[in-house]
Amino acid sequence: MASKILVTGASGGNQGATGNRVTRLLREKGVPVRAFVHRVDERSAPLREMGAEIFVGDLLNIQSVREAVKDVESVYFCYPVQGGLLEATTILAEAAKAGGVKFVFQLSLGAASDTSPSPFGRKAWLSERILDWAGVPTFHLRAAVFFENLFRQFAEGIRENSEIRAPFGSGVGKVPAIAAQDVARLALVTLLNPGPFVGNAPQLFTSSLSLTELAQELTKLLGRPIHYREVSSEEWLKEAMEREGGTNQEALDHLVNLWRIILAVNQNQEVMARMSQGRDAFRMMTGKSPISLAEWIKLNQTALESGRPFQSTLNQ
């Protein structure tokens, strides 16, 4: 019987829901999963129905995490863009080391760096170091912006004004992005065979369209003209606060700085060269092709036009 895997964030959320996707993919393979959730509700019920063990806990409570990692061989660790990342990572590192966990897949950020303009990007880099210092074999995936998060930000403007709004200059800079489901597909491969991945921290993106190119793509797919419009950081922040609420300062700070980071990336020729090879990197790691942005938009056209949740093919 396959060893049990602990998946955090298993109920899902509004930042990609990768934990939920990973849980489903693992259970489709018949892998025993302990699904770490904050509460039992309508989101956790389907996971129990597919055979996952539901564990109600708190990543900021060390006793809770110690209990969660008992008899677990590997952990899928994802933490939302909100306060508490460094404390949660320290707790997990301590519990995993003491509990004999053999492998941790950490979903980090493409913006993770000790010099990142984003405060959360700097914390993500420190989070990686904490797990490394603990000596727990870890793979840090520095994933690019999720398609789901991009379009969560753009959906209202596309739907109501036929425009993509962002503080991104002329809009010609490339935006590294990836579908959340492809992060889950890579996690599945990694969790089932950790050896080749331990100790690595790759940046991963499978799409690199500019916002002006994205507007052109949407124009073709939606059948009406879509345009990019530059807005100020202040206007962008105001929209984000109205959309997300003003209580998660970590997320708001990260959103504003994200566009500055991407603009800076476009000045780095080495990163730009890697960006053009993103799909090849995904194929190399998984043996499969990632979903293209055009395919993702077609799959989610109804959601974009109606405000409904985005869909996933969850194809392995």
C-alpha positions as CSV (number, residue, x, y, z in Angstrom):
1,M,0.0,0.0,0.0
2,A,1.3,3.5,-0.9
3,S,2.5,5.7,2.0
4,K,0.1,8.3,3.3
5,I,0.5,11.9,2.2
6,L,-0.5,14.9,4.2
7,V,-2.0,17.7,2.0
8,T,-2.5,21.1,3.5
9,G,-5.1,23.6,2.1
10,A,-7.1,20.6,1.0
11,S,-10.5,22.3,1.2
12,G,-9.3,24.8,-1.4
13,G,-9.6,28.6,-1.4
14,N,-9.6,31.5,-3.8
15,Q,-5.8,31.6,-4.6
16,G,-5.6,28.5,-6.8
17,A,-7.0,25.8,-4.6
18,T,-3.9,23.6,-5.4
19,G,-4.3,21.6,-2.2
20,N,-7.8,20.5,-3.2
21,R,-6.6,19.6,-6.7
22,V,-3.6,17.6,-5.4
23,T,-5.9,15.7,-3.0
24,R,-8.2,14.8,-5.8
25,L,-5.4,13.7,-8.1
26,L,-3.8,11.6,-5.4
27,R,-7.0,9.9,-4.6
28,E,-7.7,9.1,-8.2
29,K,-4.4,7.2,-8.1
30,G,-5.5,5.4,-4.9
31,V,-2.9,7.1,-2.7
32,P,-3.9,7.4,1.0
33,V,-4.3,11.1,1.8
34,R,-4.7,12.9,5.0
35,A,-6.5,16.1,4.0
36,F,-5.7,19.0,6.4
37,V,-8.6,21.4,6.6
38,H,-9.6,24.2,9.0
39,R,-13.2,23.0,9.4
40,V,-15.6,20.3,8.2
41,D,-18.0,21.9,5.7
42,E,-19.4,21.5,2.2
43,R,-15.9,21.7,0.7
44,S,-14.4,18.9,2.8
45,A,-17.4,16.5,2.3
46,P,-16.5,15.5,-1.3
47,L,-12.9,14.7,-0.2
48,R,-14.2,12.3,2.5
49,E,-16.5,10.7,-0.1
50,M,-13.5,10.0,-2.4
51,G,-11.7,8.3,0.5
52,A,-9.5,11.0,2.0
53,E,-8.9,11.1,5.7
54,I,-10.1,14.5,7.0
55,F,-7.9,16.1,9.6
56,V,-9.2,19.3,11.1
57,G,-6.3,21.5,12.3
58,D,-4.5,24.7,12.4
59,L,-1.1,25.2,10.7
60,L,-0.2,27.8,13.4
61,N,-0.7,25.3,16.3
62,I,2.3,23.0,16.8
63,Q,0.4,20.3,18.6
64,S,-2.1,20.2,15.7
65,V,0.6,19.9,13.1
66,R,2.5,17.2,15.1
67,E,-0.7,15.2,15.2
68,A,-1.2,15.7,11.5
69,V,2.2,14.4,10.4
70,K,2.0,11.2,12.4
71,D,2.5,8.1,10.1
72,V,2.9,10.4,7.1
73,E,5.8,10.0,4.7
74,S,5.3,13.1,2.5
75,V,3.7,16.5,2.9
76,Y,2.2,18.9,0.3
77,F,2.7,22.3,2.0
78,C,0.9,25.4,0.6
79,Y,0.2,28.5,2.6
80,P,-2.0,31.4,1.3
81,V,-0.7,34.9,0.8
82,Q,-1.6,36.1,4.3
83,G,0.0,36.5,7.7
84,G,1.6,33.6,9.5
85,L,3.7,32.0,6.8
86,L,7.0,32.0,8.7
87,E,5.4,30.7,11.9
88,A,3.6,28.0,10.0
89,T,6.7,27.0,8.2
90,T,8.7,26.8,11.4
91,I,6.0,24.6,13.0
92,L,5.9,22.3,10.0
93,A,9.7,22.0,9.8
94,E,9.9,21.1,13.5
95,A,7.0,18.6,13.4
96,A,8.2,17.0,10.1
97,K,11.8,16.6,11.3
98,A,10.7,15.1,14.7
99,G,8.0,13.0,13.0
100,G,10.4,11.4,10.4
101,V,8.7,12.9,7.4
102,K,10.8,12.0,4.4
103,F,9.8,14.7,1.9
104,V,8.0,18.0,1.7
105,F,6.7,19.6,-1.5
106,Q,6.5,23.3,-0.8
107,L,4.5,25.6,-3.0
108,S,6.5,28.8,-2.9
109,L,6.3,31.9,-5.1
110,G,7.9,32.9,-8.3
111,A,8.6,36.2,-6.5
112,A,10.5,34.4,-3.7
113,S,13.8,36.2,-3.2
114,D,15.7,37.9,-0.4
115,T,15.6,41.1,-2.5
116,S,12.0,40.9,-3.7
117,P,10.0,44.2,-3.7
118,S,7.1,42.2,-2.2
119,P,7.3,41.7,1.6
120,F,5.6,38.3,1.1
121,G,8.1,37.4,-1.6
122,R,10.9,37.9,1.0
123,K,9.0,35.9,3.5
124,A,8.5,33.1,1.0
125,W,12.3,33.0,0.5
126,L,12.9,32.8,4.2
127,S,10.2,30.0,4.4
128,E,12.3,28.0,2.0
129,R,15.4,28.5,4.1
130,I,13.6,27.4,7.2
131,L,12.8,24.0,5.7
132,D,16.3,23.7,4.3
133,W,17.9,24.5,7.7
134,A,15.6,21.8,9.3
135,G,17.2,19.2,7.0
136,V,13.8,17.9,5.8
137,P,14.2,16.8,2.1
138,T,12.2,19.5,0.3
139,F,11.3,20.6,-3.2
140,H,10.4,24.3,-3.4
141,L,8.3,25.1,-6.4
142,R,8.5,28.8,-7.2
143,A,5.3,28.9,-9.3
144,A,4.4,31.9,-11.5
145,V,1.1,33.7,-11.2
146,F,-1.8,31.3,-11.6
147,F,-4.1,31.9,-14.5
148,E,-6.9,31.7,-11.9
149,N,-5.5,34.6,-9.9
150,L,-4.8,36.7,-13.0
151,F,-8.4,36.4,-14.2
152,R,-9.8,36.8,-10.7
153,Q,-8.2,40.2,-10.9
154,F,-9.2,40.9,-14.5
155,A,-12.7,39.2,-14.7
156,E,-14.8,42.2,-13.7
157,G,-13.1,44.6,-16.1
158,I,-13.4,42.1,-18.9
159,R,-17.0,41.4,-18.2
160,E,-18.2,44.9,-17.6
161,N,-15.9,47.2,-19.6
162,S,-14.2,44.8,-22.1
163,E,-10.8,45.8,-20.8
164,I,-7.9,44.3,-18.9
165,R,-6.8,46.8,-16.2
166,A,-3.3,46.7,-14.5
167,P,-0.5,49.0,-13.4
168,F,1.8,47.4,-16.1
169,G,3.0,50.3,-18.2
170,S,2.3,49.9,-21.9
171,G,1.2,46.3,-21.4
172,V,3.9,44.9,-23.8
173,G,5.9,43.2,-21.0
174,K,5.6,39.4,-20.7
175,V,3.6,38.0,-17.8
176,P,4.9,34.6,-16.5
177,A,1.9,32.4,-15.6
178,I,0.7,28.9,-15.1
179,A,-2.6,27.0,-14.5
180,A,-3.1,25.9,-10.9
181,Q,-4.1,22.5,-12.2
182,D,-0.6,22.1,-13.8
183,V,0.9,22.9,-10.4
184,A,-1.2,20.1,-9.0
185,R,-0.1,17.7,-11.9
186,L,3.5,18.5,-11.2
187,A,2.9,17.9,-7.4
188,L,1.4,14.5,-8.2
189,V,4.5,13.5,-10.1
190,T,6.8,14.8,-7.4
191,L,5.0,13.3,-4.5
192,L,4.9,9.9,-6.1
193,N,8.7,10.0,-6.9
194,P,10.4,12.7,-4.8
195,G,14.0,11.6,-5.4
196,P,14.8,13.6,-8.6
197,F,13.3,16.8,-7.2
198,V,14.8,17.0,-3.7
199,G,16.9,20.2,-3.1
200,N,15.6,22.0,-6.2
201,A,13.8,25.3,-6.3
202,P,12.8,26.0,-9.9
203,Q,10.8,28.9,-11.1
204,L,8.0,27.5,-13.3
205,F,5.7,29.1,-15.8
206,T,4.0,27.7,-18.9
207,S,2.7,30.9,-20.5
208,S,4.4,34.3,-21.2
209,L,1.9,36.5,-23.0
210,S,1.9,40.2,-22.6
211,L,-1.3,41.9,-21.5
212,T,-1.8,43.4,-25.0
213,E,-1.4,39.9,-26.5
214,L,-3.8,38.6,-23.9
215,A,-6.3,41.2,-24.9
216,Q,-6.0,40.1,-28.5
217,E,-6.4,36.4,-27.5
218,L,-9.6,37.3,-25.5
219,T,-10.9,39.3,-28.4
220,K,-10.7,36.2,-30.7
221,L,-12.1,33.8,-28.1
222,L,-14.9,36.0,-26.7
223,G,-15.9,37.5,-30.0
224,R,-15.8,41.2,-28.9
225,P,-13.0,43.7,-28.7
226,I,-11.0,43.5,-25.4
227,H,-8.3,46.2,-24.7
228,Y,-5.6,46.6,-22.1
229,R,-5.8,49.8,-20.0
230,E,-3.0,51.0,-17.7
231,V,-4.2,52.1,-14.3
232,S,-2.3,53.6,-11.4
233,S,-1.1,51.5,-8.4
234,E,-3.6,53.4,-6.3
235,E,-6.5,52.5,-8.6
236,W,-5.4,48.9,-8.8
237,L,-5.2,48.7,-5.0
238,K,-8.7,50.3,-4.6
239,E,-10.1,47.7,-7.0
240,A,-8.3,44.9,-5.1
241,M,-9.7,46.1,-1.7
242,E,-13.2,46.2,-3.1
243,R,-12.8,42.7,-4.6
244,E,-10.9,41.0,-1.8
245,G,-11.8,43.1,1.2
246,G,-9.3,45.3,3.1
247,T,-8.4,42.9,5.9
248,N,-5.6,40.9,4.3
249,Q,-2.8,43.4,4.1
250,E,-0.2,40.8,3.1
251,A,-2.2,40.0,-0.1
252,L,-2.8,43.6,-0.9
253,D,0.9,44.5,-0.6
254,H,1.9,41.6,-2.7
255,L,-0.6,42.4,-5.4
256,V,0.7,45.9,-5.8
257,N,4.3,44.8,-5.8
258,L,3.7,41.9,-8.1
259,W,3.4,44.1,-11.2
260,R,6.7,45.9,-10.3
261,I,8.4,42.5,-10.0
262,I,7.1,41.3,-13.4
263,L,8.2,44.6,-15.0
264,A,11.7,44.1,-13.5
265,V,11.8,40.5,-14.7
266,N,11.3,41.7,-18.2
267,Q,14.6,43.6,-18.0
268,N,16.4,40.4,-17.0
269,Q,17.5,38.7,-20.3
270,E,18.4,35.4,-18.5
271,V,14.9,35.1,-17.0
272,M,13.3,36.1,-20.3
273,A,15.2,33.3,-22.0
274,R,14.0,30.8,-19.5
275,M,10.5,32.1,-19.8
276,S,10.4,31.1,-23.5
277,Q,11.2,27.5,-22.4
278,G,8.6,27.2,-19.7
279,R,6.4,24.7,-21.4
280,D,9.5,22.5,-22.2
281,A,10.5,22.6,-18.5
282,F,7.0,21.4,-17.5
283,R,7.2,18.6,-20.0
284,M,10.6,17.6,-18.8
285,M,9.4,17.3,-15.2
286,T,6.1,15.6,-15.9
287,G,6.3,14.0,-19.3
288,K,3.1,15.8,-20.2
289,S,2.1,19.1,-21.9
290,P,0.7,21.9,-19.8
291,I,-2.6,23.5,-20.5
292,S,-2.2,26.5,-22.7
293,L,-3.7,29.9,-21.8
294,A,-6.0,29.7,-24.8
295,E,-7.2,26.3,-23.8
296,W,-7.8,27.5,-20.2
297,I,-9.7,30.5,-21.4
298,K,-11.9,28.3,-23.6
299,L,-12.6,26.1,-20.7
300,N,-13.5,29.1,-18.5
301,Q,-15.3,31.3,-21.0
302,T,-18.6,30.9,-19.3
303,A,-17.0,31.7,-15.9
304,L,-15.3,34.8,-17.3
305,E,-18.6,36.1,-18.7
306,S,-20.8,35.2,-15.7
307,G,-18.6,35.6,-12.6
308,R,-18.9,31.9,-11.8
309,P,-15.9,29.9,-10.3
310,F,-13.2,28.8,-12.7
311,Q,-13.1,25.2,-13.9
312,S,-10.3,22.6,-14.1
313,T,-10.0,19.6,-16.3
314,L,-7.7,18.0,-13.7
315,N,-6.3,15.8,-16.4
316,Q,-3.3,13.8,-15.4
